[in-house]
């Protein structure tokens, strides 16, 4: 059976019907049977389909879904001043343990639990933190290398300036020496002519 589509294409291979009115075209596109042309097209004897439009979820719907996922349903202090567990609406739990040098804060504990949950769990959170420290360390190394490079450039400039000054001084001394010799000769010639 030949099937005609609203985009002007047709196929002789039959499409697979899904849920009554939606069909899968052989090229993989989903099409919905047109209500205006239900049944066979009387001229060609073929079924006519229109493309199935999938509406994109609105920003508000996506935002609400992510807020629902992040909704906290329970906060438990397992060990006072040390361990806090937070349960989220999607059923997942995140736990935070305060280490010895740190000062316990319930707000910080809940914030860390939210960050762990948003990043995809304990391992992803710690990987992100570890990666952030690597980025920071690389930044410090680069800044240190830049400072060393700037210092070397500064030293080279100072050395060049000193060399130029020394050359100028030598040239001045040489010029003075030449002038001195010229004066001495001139004086000798004047004495000989007198």
Secondary structure, 3 states (H helix, E strand, C coil): CCEEECCCCEECCCCEEECCCEEECCCCCEEEECCCCCCECCCCCCEEEEECCCCCCCHHHHHHHHHHHHCEEEEEEEECCCEEEEEECCCCEEEEECCCCCCCCHHHHHHHHHHHHHHCCHHHHHHHHHHHHHHHHHHHHHHHHHHHHHHHHHHHHHHHHHHHHHHHHHHHHHHHHHHHHHHHHHHHHHHHHC
